Amino acid sequence: MYNRRKFIKVSSISASLTALFASAAARSVLNIQHANYPIVISTWDFGVAANKEAWKTLSKGGRALDAVEAGVKIPEADLKNHSVGRAGYPDRDGHVTLDACIMDEQGNCGAVAGMEDIAHPISVARLVMEKTPHVLLVGDGARQFALEQGFKSEKLLTPESEKAWKDWLKKAEYKPVMNSENQMPGGKYNHDTIGMLAIDAKGNICGACTTSGMAFKLRGRVGDSPIIGAGLYIDNEVGGATSTGVGEEVIRNVGSFLVVELMRQGYSPQDACKEAVRRIIKKKPEAAKKIQVGFLAINKKGQYGAYAIQKGFTFAVCDSKNQDLVIPGKSFY
């Protein structure tokens, strides 16, 4: 029988739960009101121009996915940028091959790798996500898909990149130069990536990553940039992360996924990036002194941070207060 004492007890519990949920909802609203977004961050100094383009979308209340695609297309089109897009340095056989991936707030993702003759791999990656049941298309298949979607085939090996390649062939030595993306184009044969993370006015997080990969790499080599979980990872409940540097080490540690999972456990973005870097160093302490790997992360509140193995890594920030902020990332060495 449902007696009065039991009724009062149940009612009391229900009231307590209602108050608890109301309090949680109030805190949630408070957190949203104090969150730092819209905001967009990206790797390296050349991320400033990319961020400004992304901000055109974010400042109008647009979706973060549209913002990151538009943003990274800027370095993809920059003929002075030899580590991303149409002016990228070729592999050791003279082929310019491009890699990219993109991921939205719902966990949808798309990527292309080793694609030739198409100037904007990030846009092809988005169509892989939206128009196919797949995540990753590679090589000739990626190129064929791009052409079927209306992209134009064009020669990507620029005169400057071709000259650099022919100069390299004289000795054919592969010696990556760390942080070459901070140096003037030409003469320094290395690689790097633009990774971009954005939170829109609705609080949704999306990311993009695009590169031409290591200069004078072996034909067919693919790094971390188009690999979901390595070069980029987004969890809309937690945050997002992206990477830069020697992709092989990022892949071995599933770096960007690791950073996001650490943030899920309560790490700040910077501390999560630091721990991911520490694990790389722990596995290969001697090799780590000769290479560069860096991580950039943002959490659901719009708090961001970065960490790298070596000094020299920078990242760019753009929000309602700053349009061209460049911040040096912390480093181990």
C-alpha positions as CSV (number, residue, x, y, z in Angstrom):
1,M,0.0,0.0,0.0
2,Y,1.3,3.5,-0.9
3,N,1.2,5.2,2.5
4,R,1.6,8.9,3.3
5,R,5.1,8.6,4.8
6,K,6.4,6.9,1.6
7,F,4.7,9.6,-0.5
8,I,6.3,12.4,1.4
9,K,9.7,10.7,1.0
10,V,9.4,10.2,-2.8
11,S,8.1,13.8,-3.1
12,S,11.1,15.1,-1.2
13,I,13.5,13.2,-3.5
14,S,11.8,14.5,-6.6
15,A,12.0,18.0,-5.3
16,S,15.7,17.6,-4.6
17,L,16.3,16.2,-8.1
18,T,14.3,19.0,-9.7
19,A,16.4,21.6,-7.7
20,L,19.6,19.8,-8.7
21,F,18.7,19.8,-12.4
22,A,17.6,23.4,-12.3
23,S,20.9,24.3,-10.6
24,A,22.9,22.4,-13.2
25,A,21.0,24.1,-16.0
26,A,21.7,27.5,-14.5
27,R,25.4,26.6,-14.3
28,S,25.3,25.4,-17.9
29,V,23.8,28.7,-19.1
30,L,26.3,30.6,-17.0
31,N,29.2,28.7,-18.6
32,I,27.9,29.3,-22.0
33,Q,27.5,33.0,-21.3
34,H,31.1,33.2,-20.1
35,A,32.5,31.0,-22.9
36,N,35.0,32.6,-25.3
37,Y,33.4,32.1,-28.7
38,P,33.1,32.5,-31.5
39,I,36.8,31.9,-31.8
40,V,39.2,30.4,-34.4
41,I,42.8,29.3,-33.8
42,S,45.3,27.8,-36.2
43,T,48.9,26.7,-36.4
44,W,51.8,29.0,-37.3
45,D,52.1,32.6,-38.2
46,F,50.4,32.1,-41.6
47,G,47.4,31.2,-39.6
48,V,46.7,34.9,-39.2
49,A,45.4,35.4,-42.7
50,A,43.6,32.1,-42.6
51,N,41.9,33.1,-39.3
52,K,40.8,36.4,-40.7
53,E,39.0,34.6,-43.6
54,A,37.4,32.2,-41.2
55,W,36.3,35.1,-39.0
56,K,34.2,36.5,-41.9
57,T,31.9,33.5,-41.4
58,L,32.0,33.3,-37.6
59,S,31.4,37.0,-37.0
60,K,28.1,36.7,-38.9
61,G,26.9,33.8,-36.9
62,G,27.9,31.2,-39.5
63,R,28.8,27.6,-39.0
64,A,32.3,26.6,-37.8
65,L,32.5,24.0,-40.6
66,D,32.2,26.7,-43.2
67,A,34.6,28.9,-41.4
68,V,37.5,26.4,-41.2
69,E,37.1,25.3,-44.8
70,A,37.2,29.0,-46.0
71,G,40.1,29.7,-43.6
72,V,42.5,27.0,-44.7
73,K,41.9,27.6,-48.3
74,I,43.9,30.9,-47.9
75,P,47.2,29.1,-47.4
76,E,46.2,26.4,-49.9
77,A,46.1,29.2,-52.5
78,D,49.2,31.1,-51.4
79,L,52.0,30.7,-53.9
80,K,54.5,31.8,-51.3
81,N,53.6,28.9,-49.0
82,H,55.6,25.8,-49.9
83,S,54.1,23.5,-47.2
84,V,50.4,23.8,-48.0
85,G,48.4,23.6,-51.2
86,R,49.1,24.5,-54.8
87,A,52.7,25.8,-54.2
88,G,53.8,22.9,-52.0
89,Y,57.2,21.3,-52.6
90,P,57.0,18.0,-54.5
91,D,58.0,14.4,-53.5
92,R,61.5,13.2,-54.6
93,D,60.0,12.2,-58.0
94,G,58.7,15.7,-58.7
95,H,55.0,15.1,-57.9
96,V,53.1,17.6,-55.7
97,T,50.7,15.5,-53.6
98,L,48.2,17.0,-51.2
99,D,46.5,15.8,-48.0
100,A,43.6,17.2,-46.0
101,C,40.9,16.3,-43.6
102,I,37.9,18.0,-42.0
103,M,35.6,17.2,-39.1
104,D,32.3,18.7,-37.9
105,E,30.5,19.0,-34.6
106,Q,28.5,15.8,-35.2
107,G,31.6,13.6,-35.6
108,N,31.3,13.5,-39.4
109,C,34.6,13.6,-41.2
110,G,36.2,13.3,-44.6
111,A,39.7,13.2,-46.0
112,V,41.9,12.9,-49.0
113,A,45.5,11.8,-49.2
114,G,48.2,11.8,-51.9
115,M,45.9,13.7,-54.3
116,E,47.5,15.4,-57.4
117,D,46.4,18.2,-59.7
118,I,43.6,19.6,-57.4
119,A,44.5,22.9,-55.6
120,H,42.0,22.8,-52.7
121,P,42.1,19.4,-51.0
122,I,40.2,20.6,-48.0
123,S,37.1,21.2,-50.2
124,V,37.4,17.7,-51.7
125,A,37.7,16.3,-48.2
126,R,34.5,18.0,-47.2
127,L,32.6,16.5,-50.1
128,V,34.0,13.0,-49.2
129,M,32.4,13.6,-45.9
130,E,29.1,14.9,-47.2
131,K,28.6,12.9,-50.5
132,T,30.1,9.5,-49.9
133,P,29.8,6.8,-47.2
134,H,33.6,6.9,-46.8
135,V,36.0,8.9,-44.7
136,L,39.3,8.8,-46.8
137,L,40.0,8.7,-50.5
138,V,43.5,8.5,-51.8
139,G,45.7,9.0,-54.9
140,D,44.0,8.6,-58.3
141,G,40.7,7.8,-56.6
142,A,40.7,11.0,-54.7
143,R,41.6,12.9,-57.9
144,Q,38.8,11.1,-59.9
145,F,36.3,12.0,-57.3
146,A,37.3,15.6,-57.3
147,L,37.0,15.9,-61.1
148,E,33.6,14.2,-60.9
149,Q,32.5,16.9,-58.4
150,G,33.6,19.7,-60.8
151,F,37.0,20.5,-59.5
152,K,39.5,21.7,-62.1
153,S,42.7,19.7,-62.9
154,E,45.8,22.0,-62.9
155,K,49.6,21.7,-62.7
156,L,50.6,22.3,-59.1
157,L,54.4,22.3,-59.5
158,T,55.2,26.0,-59.6
159,P,58.5,27.3,-61.1
160,E,59.9,28.1,-57.7
161,S,59.0,24.7,-56.3
162,E,60.4,23.0,-59.3
163,K,63.7,24.9,-59.0
164,A,63.9,23.9,-55.3
165,W,63.4,20.3,-56.2
166,K,66.0,20.3,-58.9
167,D,68.5,21.9,-56.5
168,W,67.7,19.2,-54.0
169,L,68.3,16.5,-56.6
170,K,72.0,17.5,-56.9
171,K,72.7,15.8,-53.5
172,A,69.3,14.1,-52.8
173,E,69.8,14.4,-49.1
174,Y,66.7,14.3,-46.8
175,K,67.4,16.5,-43.8
176,P,64.3,18.1,-42.5
177,V,64.7,21.7,-41.1
178,M,62.7,22.3,-38.0
179,N,60.3,25.2,-38.0
180,S,61.1,26.1,-41.6
181,E,57.5,27.5,-41.9
182,N,58.7,30.5,-39.9
183,Q,61.4,31.2,-42.4
184,M,61.3,33.0,-45.8
185,P,60.0,30.8,-48.6
186,G,62.7,29.2,-50.8
187,G,65.9,27.6,-49.8
188,K,64.6,25.7,-46.8
189,Y,63.3,22.3,-47.7
190,N,60.9,21.1,-45.2
191,H,57.2,20.9,-44.6
192,D,54.4,21.8,-42.4
193,T,50.7,22.0,-42.0
194,I,47.9,24.4,-41.2
195,G,45.5,23.0,-38.6
196,M,42.5,25.1,-37.7
197,L,40.0,24.8,-34.9
198,A,36.9,27.0,-34.6
199,I,33.9,27.4,-32.3
200,D,30.9,29.2,-33.7
201,A,28.3,31.4,-31.9
202,K,26.2,28.3,-31.2
203,G,29.2,26.7,-29.3
204,N,29.8,24.0,-32.0
205,I,33.4,23.0,-32.7
206,C,34.8,22.0,-36.1
207,G,38.3,21.6,-37.5
208,A,40.3,21.3,-40.7
209,C,43.9,20.3,-41.5
210,T,45.7,20.6,-44.9
211,T,49.3,20.1,-46.2
212,S,51.5,19.2,-49.1
213,G,53.5,17.0,-46.7
214,M,57.2,16.5,-46.3
215,A,59.3,18.1,-49.1
216,F,61.0,15.4,-51.2
217,K,59.3,12.6,-49.4
218,L,59.1,9.1,-50.8
219,R,56.5,8.7,-53.5
220,G,53.3,7.7,-51.8
221,R,54.2,8.9,-48.3
222,V,51.3,10.2,-46.2
223,G,51.7,11.9,-42.8
224,D,49.3,12.6,-40.1
225,S,47.4,15.5,-41.6
226,P,44.6,13.6,-43.4
227,I,44.3,11.0,-40.6
228,I,41.4,11.6,-38.3
229,G,42.6,11.1,-34.7
230,A,46.2,11.9,-35.7
231,G,46.3,15.3,-37.4
232,L,42.9,16.4,-36.3
233,Y,40.1,15.3,-33.9
234,I,36.9,16.9,-32.7
235,D,34.5,16.0,-29.9
236,N,31.8,18.6,-29.6
237,E,31.3,17.7,-25.9
238,V,34.9,18.3,-25.0
239,G,37.0,20.2,-27.6
240,G,39.3,19.8,-30.5
241,A,43.0,19.3,-31.3
242,T,45.3,19.4,-34.3
243,S,49.0,18.8,-34.9
244,T,52.0,19.9,-36.8
245,G,55.5,18.6,-37.5
246,V,56.7,15.2,-38.3
247,G,53.5,13.3,-38.9
248,E,54.9,9.8,-38.4
249,E,55.4,10.4,-34.7
250,V,51.9,11.9,-34.4
251,I,50.4,8.9,-36.1
252,R,52.2,6.5,-33.7
253,N,50.7,8.2,-30.7
254,V,47.3,9.0,-32.3
255,G,48.1,12.5,-31.1
256,S,45.1,14.7,-31.6
257,F,42.7,12.1,-30.3
258,L,45.0,11.7,-27.2
259,V,44.9,15.5,-26.6
260,V,41.0,15.5,-26.7
261,E,40.8,12.5,-24.4
262,L,43.1,14.2,-21.9
263,M,40.9,17.3,-21.9
264,R,37.9,15.0,-21.3
265,Q,39.8,13.8,-18.1
266,G,40.1,17.4,-17.0
267,Y,43.4,18.5,-18.4
268,S,43.6,22.1,-19.7
269,P,44.2,22.4,-23.4
270,Q,47.9,23.4,-22.9
271,D,48.5,20.6,-20.3
272,A,46.9,18.1,-22.6
273,C,49.2,19.2,-25.5
274,K,52.2,19.0,-23.2
275,E,51.3,15.4,-22.1
276,A,50.9,14.3,-25.7
277,V,54.4,15.7,-26.5
278,R,55.8,14.1,-23.4
279,R,54.7,10.7,-24.5
280,I,56.4,11.1,-27.9
281,I,59.6,12.1,-26.1
282,K,59.3,9.2,-23.7
283,K,59.1,6.7,-26.6
284,K,61.9,8.2,-28.6
285,P,64.0,10.5,-26.4
286,E,67.0,10.8,-28.8
287,A,64.9,11.2,-32.0
288,A,62.8,13.8,-30.3
289,K,65.8,16.1,-30.0
290,K,66.1,16.1,-33.8
291,I,62.4,16.6,-34.8
292,Q,59.6,19.0,-34.2
293,V,56.0,18.0,-33.3
294,G,53.5,20.4,-31.9
295,F,49.9,20.2,-30.8
296,L,47.2,22.9,-30.6
297,A,43.9,22.5,-28.7
298,I,40.8,24.2,-27.7
299,N,38.1,23.2,-25.2
300,K,34.4,23.7,-25.1
301,K,34.7,27.0,-23.3
302,G,37.0,28.4,-25.9
303,Q,40.1,28.1,-23.8
304,Y,43.1,27.2,-25.9
305,G,46.7,26.1,-25.5
306,A,49.7,24.6,-27.4
307,Y,52.9,22.7,-26.7
308,A,55.8,21.5,-28.9
309,I,58.9,19.5,-28.6
310,Q,61.2,22.3,-29.8
311,K,61.1,26.1,-29.5
312,G,59.8,28.0,-32.5
313,F,56.2,26.7,-32.8
314,T,53.6,29.5,-33.0
315,F,49.9,29.7,-33.4
316,A,47.4,32.4,-34.3
317,V,44.2,33.4,-32.5
318,C,41.2,35.4,-33.7
319,D,38.1,36.3,-31.7
320,S,36.1,39.4,-31.0
321,K,39.0,41.0,-29.2
322,N,42.0,40.0,-31.3
323,Q,42.1,39.6,-35.1
324,D,45.8,38.8,-35.6
325,L,47.2,37.5,-32.3
326,V,50.3,35.3,-32.6
327,I,51.4,33.3,-29.6
328,P,54.5,31.2,-29.1
329,G,53.8,27.7,-28.1
330,K,55.5,26.2,-25.0
331,S,58.3,23.7,-25.6
332,F,60.2,20.9,-23.9
333,Y,63.7,21.7,-25.3
